[in-house]
């Protein structure tokens, strides 16, 4: 299992950073390997990704979500993947966003990628792209403020 954790400080209030992250269908705007995300209801997402030239689809479920704190998910079908993003208020106008991901590599290309730190580089690139995306906009494209308690 490939694991990565990266943080970035963004120059927007925690509410703005969190609200933007809840707009899953906008992920292709800052996640280079994500072709599309379709949110089917408050908890379920369908992803299409292209990692190192390998196209994959998977379904994911949000397992925990608390406004301005955290969003956790895990795949339910397709590529084995899970993660959590947390939000930490640094001051009224800046937020630390930390993204942790785990992914089970499939096939030769992804297994080689795991050994060379591919997932870590992807997470680092995507979190930096999120910073550029939200700081250039200064406002979120939407928001979902619902609370989903952690699965037991």
Backbone as a ProteinNet text record, in pm:
[ID]
protein_1_A
[PRIMARY]
XXXXXXXXXXXXXXXXXXXXXXXXXXXXXXXXXXXXXXXXXXXXXXXXXXXXXXXXXXXXXXXXXXXXXXXXXXXXXXXXXXXXXXXXXXXXXXXXXXXXXXXXXXXXXXXXXXXXXXXXXXXXXXXXXXXXXXXXXXXXXXXXXXXXXXXX
[TERTIARY]
85.4	0	89.7	65.9	140	69.1	146.2	91.4	164.1	89	149.9	74.8	148	88.4	161.4	86.9	143.5	54.5	115.2	42.7	79.9	-12.7	14.2	-62.9	-3.9	-71.8	-130.6	-260.7	-328.5	-372.7	-362.7	-396.4	-542.8	-630.1	-774.3	-826	-939	-996.7	-1032.1	-1036.3	-1065.3	-1199.2	-1297.6	-1429.2	-1418.6	-1342.4	-1325	-1253	-1143.3	-1067.4	-1153.8	-1222.4	-1307.9	-1421.4	-1490.8	-1602.8	-1559	-1441.5	-1394.7	-1367.2	-1308.9	-1276	-1402.5	-1515	-1639.6	-1696.7	-1637.5	-1684.5	-1607.2	-1637.3	-1562.2	-1560.5	-1668.1	-1673.4	-1578.3	-1523.9	-1422.8	-1279.9	-1261.5	-1127.4	-1041.8	-1098.2	-1013.5	-947.9	-999	-939.4	-800.7	-774.6	-643.2	-577.5	-644.5	-584.6	-558.8	-432.3	-393.1	-436.1	-441.4	-473	-622.1	-702.4	-845.8	-915.3	-980.8	-1057.8	-1194.3	-1259.9	-1391.7	-1426.7	-1510.7	-1571.2	-1719.2	-1802.4	-1946	-1997.8	-2061.5	-2118.8	-2262.4	-2290.4	-2422.5	-2518.9	-2468	-2547.7	-2451	-2498.2	-2412.9	-2289	-2293.9	-2184.1	-2108.6	-2159.7	-2102.6	-2052.9	-1935.6	-1867.5	-1823.5	-1825.7	-1770.1	-1652.8	-1535.9	-1412.2	-1366.4	-1309.4	-1236.1	-1100.1	-993.2	-857.8	-770.2	-662.1	-561.8	-427.4	-371.4	-245	-137.9	-38.9	72.5	22.8	-80.4	-132.7	-228	-261.8	-353.9	-485.2	-593	-723.6	-793.6	-842.6	-912.3	-1039.6	-1137.5	-1258.3	-1279.1	-1338.2	-1373.6	-1484.1	-1554.3	-1656.9	-1601.3	-1638.5	-1589.6	-1705.9	-1687.6	-1785.8	-1718.8	-1783.5	-1735	-1770.7	-1670.1	-1690.7	-1701.1	-1656.7	-1663.8	-1645.7	-1727.5	-1714.1	-1765.6	-1679.9	-1714.9	-1668.6	-1761	-1725.3	-1604.4	-1514.6	-1393.4	-1298.6	-1316.2	-1227.1	-1167.3	-1254.9	-1202.4	-1305.2	-1251.7	-1330.3	-1249.6	-1311.1	-1244.5	-1326.6	-1259	-1326.2	-1252.5	-1320.1	-1257.8	-1329.9	-1256.7	-1319.3	-1406.8	-1512	-1604.6	-1605.9	-1557.5	-1549.9	-1443	-1369.8	-1262.9	-1132.4	-1051.6	-920.9	-931.7	-844.2	-843.7	-770.7	-845	-789.5	-865.5	-797.4	-863.2	-782.1	-845.8	-773.1	-852.1	-785.7	-847.1	-780.5	-860.4	-807.5	-853.5	-760	-792	-760.4	-829.8	-819.2	-787.7	-684.9	-640.6	-627.9	-704.6	-701.7	-567.9	-495.3	-369.9	-395.3	-480.4	-530.4	-656.8	-711.4	-839.5	-834.7	-715.7	-704.3	-610.2	-575	-490.5	-521.3	-501.2	-541.7	-435.4	-407.1	-321.7	-412.1	-388.6	-462.8	-366.7	-405.7	-322.2	-398.8	-335.4	-395.8	-315.8	-384.7	-325.1	-398	-322.9	-384.4	-312.2	-389.9	-336.8	-396.4	-312.9	-360.3	-290.8	-368.3	-313.2	-276.5	-147.1	-107.9	-161.2	-196.4	-245.5	-158.7	-111	-35.5	107.8	183	326.3	358.7	291.5	323	302.2	190.5	163.4	255	293	386.8	523.9	569.2	695.6	680.7	566	540.5	544.4	491.7	494	637.9	722.8	862.7	940.5	894.1	963	895.5	795.5	729.7	625.9	566.7	468.9	351.3	295.5	178.9	216	330.2	375.7	391.3	448.1	464.3	328.1	234	100.4	29.8	34.8	-30.8	32.7	165.7	235.5	193.4	190.9	151.3	6.6	-84.1	-226.3	-254.8	-188.7	-213	-158.8	-46.3	7.1	-83.3	-138.7	-233.4	-360.3	-404.7	-521.5	-492.6	-373.7	-334.3	-344.1	-285.2	-290.2	-434.2	-514.3	-652.1	-733.2	-731.8	-817.1	-763.9	-632.1	-577.7	-601.8	-602.9	-626.6	-773.7	-864	-1007.8	-1048.9	-992.6	-1023.8	-1160.4	-1246.8	-1378.4	-1400.7	-1479.3	-1509.9	-1611.5	-1613.7	-1709.3	-1843.9	-1850.1	-1972.7	-1939.4	-2037.1	-2013.3	-2116.1	-2073.9	-2166.4	-2124.6	-2211.9	-2177.1	-2234.5	-2277.8	-2334.2	-2231.7	-2279.7	-2194.1	-2223.3	-2119.7	-2133.6	-2051.7	-2118.1	-2042.8	-1958.4	-1851.3	-1760.3	-1831.2	-1799.7	-1851.2	-1791	-1866.5	-1812.1	-1779.1
-117.5	0	123.5	212.4	337.8	441	511	609.7	742	851.1	983.6	1080.3	1176.4	1284.1	1412.9	1516.1	1646.3	1755.3	1867.8	1983.5	2107	2202	2330.2	2436.5	2552.6	2666.2	2751.6	2775.3	2854.8	2987	3090.9	3225.1	3257.5	3175.6	3199.2	3152.8	3204.9	3159.2	3010	2946.3	2803.8	2770.8	2854.6	2830.1	2820.3	2909.1	2909.7	2783.8	2747.7	2627.3	2502.6	2489.7	2372.8	2367.6	2478.9	2481.7	2439	2487.5	2450.2	2300.6	2244.1	2101	2015.4	2065.6	1987.9	1987.3	2062.1	2068.2	1964.6	1838.4	1726.6	1728.9	1773.4	1773.9	1876.6	1967.7	2063.6	2008.9	1890.5	1835.6	1833.3	1804.6	1807.6	1943.3	2049.7	2182.5	2191	2108.1	2115.3	1979.9	1871.2	1737.7	1685.4	1684.9	1656.9	1518.9	1419.6	1283.9	1252.6	1345.9	1323.3	1376.2	1284.9	1324.8	1376.9	1307.6	1353.6	1291.5	1364.1	1314.5	1348.4	1248.3	1269.2	1236.6	1333.9	1311.3	1264.5	1140.7	1081.9	1111	1136.5	1180.8	1238.5	1269.1	1334.6	1253.6	1121.4	1035.7	964.9	961.8	874.6	950.8	904.8	968.4	862.3	897.9	811.6	886.6	824.3	885.4	820.8	901.9	854.2	922.3	840.7	893.9	832.2	900.7	850.6	869.7	759.8	764.8	697	774.8	724.8	652.8	709.4	651.5	534.9	501.4	392.3	452.5	429.3	484.7	389.7	445.4	366.1	438.9	361.5	417.7	351.2	425.6	367	448.4	382.5	447.5	466.8	576.8	607	653.4	631	673.3	766.1	875.9	964.8	897.6	868.1	795.4	887.9	1012.1	1110.5	1249.1	1343	1480.1	1574.3	1667.9	1767.8	1903.7	1998.7	2128.3	2192	2237.4	2308.1	2223.2	2090.2	2000.6	1893.6	1806	1691.5	1630.5	1564.2	1482.3	1354.3	1239.5	1110.5	1027.6	943.3	861.3	729.1	636.6	509.5	461.1	390.8	335.9	217.7	198.3	87.5	-10.1	33.6	-52.7	3.3	-85	-41.5	-27.5	67.8	92	106.3	36.8	44.3	171.1	262.4	392.1	448	521.1	589.2	712.7	800.3	919.6	1006.1	1112	1211.4	1345.7	1450.4	1585.7	1659.9	1730.6	1805.5	1953.3	2036.2	2181.1	2239.1	2323	2380.8	2532.1	2605	2751.3	2800.6	2876.1	2936.3	3076.4	3150.3	3280.7	3308.8	3426.7	3455.2	3441.6	3452.3	3451.9	3346.2	3248	3140.9	3008.3	2901	2767.3	2666.9	2570.8	2458.4	2343.8	2296.2	2183.4	2065.6	1954.3	1833.6	1722	1661.7	1553.3	1425.3	1320.2	1188	1093.6	1013.4	916.5	783.5	677.4	542.4	485.1	418	359.6	226.3	126.1	-5.1	-5.2	-19.6	-18.3	-141.7	-119.8	-227.8	-231.5	-347.5	-363	-314.9	-338.1	-310.3	-162.5	-76.4	67.5	124.1	91.7	145.3	85.8	-40.4	-99.5	-34.4	-6.7	65.9	206.7	270.3	404.8	411.6	308.4	305.6	306.3	231	222.4	351.2	431.3	556.8	678.3	656.1	766.5	839.9	773	836.9	896.4	821.2	870	993.9	992.5	1108	1231.2	1213.3	1326.6	1377	1284.6	1324.8	1405.7	1358.6	1428.7	1566.3	1572.9	1700.2	1798.2	1750.7	1835.7	1883	1790.9	1826.2	1924.1	1908.6	2000.1	2139.7	2145.3	2274.8	2337.6	2254.9	2306	2358.2	2291	2340	2479.9	2498.1	2629.1	2735.9	2709.2	2805.7	2831.6	2724.8	2736.7	2826	2797.1	2871	3012	3028.5	3163.1	3254.1	3198.8	3282.1	3323.3	3238.4	3267.7	3355.8	3328.9	3397	3360.1	3297.5	3252.8	3110.5	3036.4	2899.2	2895.9	2785.1	2769.9	2720.3	2679.3	2629.6	2579.6	2517.4	2466.7	2360.8	2264	2169.5	2159.8	2199.3	2212.3	2098.9	1991.5	1879.1	1809.5	1738.4	1665.2	1515.6	1437.9	1292.3	1230.9	1165.8	1104.1	986.6	959.6	851.4	717.4	633.8	495.9	418.5	328.7	241	106.2
0	0	0	-95.1	-103.4	-16.5	65.7	157.9	138.7	147.4	136.8	226.6	281.9	360.9	329.1	294	261.2	319.2	354.8	406.3	326.7	323.9	261	338.6	352.8	414.3	303	310.6	208.7	270	190.6	237.1	212.2	271.6	272.9	408.7	453.5	580	575	690.4	698.2	632.2	647.5	587.5	435.3	374.8	229.1	182.5	250.6	212.4	224.8	337	359.2	256.7	239.2	144.7	5.3	-38.2	-171.6	-179.6	-75.5	-80.4	-88.9	-43.2	-52.1	-193.1	-282.9	-421.7	-504.1	-478.2	-536.1	-688.5	-749.4	-895.2	-956.6	-873.6	-920	-906.3	-851.3	-831.2	-958.6	-1076.9	-1196.7	-1221.9	-1161.1	-1176.3	-1113.4	-1011.4	-945.2	-921.3	-952.4	-940.8	-1081.5	-1118.1	-1256.4	-1306.1	-1221.2	-1264.9	-1260.2	-1211.6	-1199.4	-1325.5	-1397	-1515.6	-1476	-1381.4	-1337.4	-1202.9	-1129.4	-1006.4	-1016.4	-995.2	-995.7	-856.6	-792.9	-660.9	-679.8	-635.5	-657	-542.6	-423.2	-308.9	-206.1	-85.6	14.8	50.7	36.1	79.6	-31.4	-153.8	-256.3	-378.6	-426.5	-538.9	-639.1	-766.5	-870.8	-933.9	-933.9	-981.5	-1111.3	-1200	-1317.2	-1310	-1305	-1293.3	-1402.2	-1433.2	-1526.4	-1458.2	-1408.8	-1335.2	-1419.3	-1459	-1539.6	-1664.3	-1727.4	-1850.3	-1832.1	-1707	-1679.2	-1628.2	-1703.2	-1667.1	-1571	-1460.4	-1359.4	-1318.2	-1277.6	-1219.2	-1083.7	-993.1	-864.6	-800	-710.7	-631.4	-490.8	-428.8	-294.4	-207.3	-78.4	20.4	120.3	150.6	256.3	388.5	467.1	593.2	713.4	695.8	804.3	744.4	791.1	744.1	851.7	891.3	991.5	940.1	924.2	868.2	936.9	851.2	890.4	974.4	973.6	1046	956	898.8	825.2	732.3	629.1	537.9	516.2	543.1	523.1	424.3	347.9	247.8	229.4	162.2	122.7	-2.2	-84.9	-204.8	-165.6	-242.1	-217.5	-334.2	-450.5	-568.1	-660.7	-725.4	-815.4	-740.5	-780.1	-719.8	-569	-494.9	-348.7	-305.4	-243.8	-207.7	-88.4	-1.7	109.1	145.2	224	263.4	358.4	401.3	487.7	459.5	460	449.5	574.1	638.3	759	737.6	814.1	802	939.1	946.5	1073	1056.5	1136	1130.4	1185.4	1104.1	1149	1202.7	1134.2	1179.5	1099.5	1110	1044.8	892.6	833.6	687.8	631.9	711.4	657.9	727.5	650.5	690.9	648.8	734.7	696.5	652.3	530.4	474.4	467.7	529.7	528.6	460.2	361	283.9	306.6	349.4	365.9	271.9	197.7	106.5	113.3	95.9	80	-46.7	-124.9	-249.6	-271	-307.8	-339.5	-487.5	-517.6	-659.2	-731.6	-858.5	-943.6	-1068.4	-1103.7	-1227.1	-1215.8	-1321.4	-1324.6	-1305.8	-1382.6	-1379.1	-1239.2	-1175.5	-1042.6	-936.8	-951	-855.2	-866.6	-987	-1005.3	-949.1	-977.1	-926	-775.3	-708.6	-562.2	-511.4	-575.3	-531.7	-557.7	-651.6	-682.9	-620	-534.3	-464.8	-547.5	-645.5	-733.3	-655.7	-563	-488.2	-406.8	-343.5	-265.5	-354.3	-471.7	-564.5	-613.2	-639.4	-683.9	-576.2	-451.8	-341.5	-321.6	-327.7	-312.9	-423.7	-546.2	-659.5	-643.2	-608.7	-599.6	-486.3	-372.9	-260.7	-293.9	-365.5	-409.5	-514.8	-603	-703	-636.4	-529.5	-455.6	-399.9	-343.5	-290.2	-399.4	-514.7	-624.9	-669.4	-678.3	-723.4	-630.1	-500.7	-408	-381.7	-378.8	-356.7	-476.9	-596.7	-714.2	-722.6	-671.1	-674	-556.1	-438.2	-312.6	-256	-336.1	-290.6	-341.3	-266.5	-304.9	-418.2	-493.6	-603	-551.9	-426.4	-365.2	-225.8	-161.4	-26	7.7	86.5	147.1	293	383.6	524.2	608.6	545.7	619.8	707.3	806.5	899.5	883.8	863.7	852.7	963.8	1061.7	1171.2	1121.5	1191.5	1153.5	1157.4	1056.9	1056.1	1171.7	1224.7	1329.4	1272.7
[MASK]
++++++++++++++++++++++++++++++++++++++++++++++++++++++++++++++++++++++++++++++++++++++++++++++++++++++++++++++++++++++++++++++++++++++++++++++++++++++++

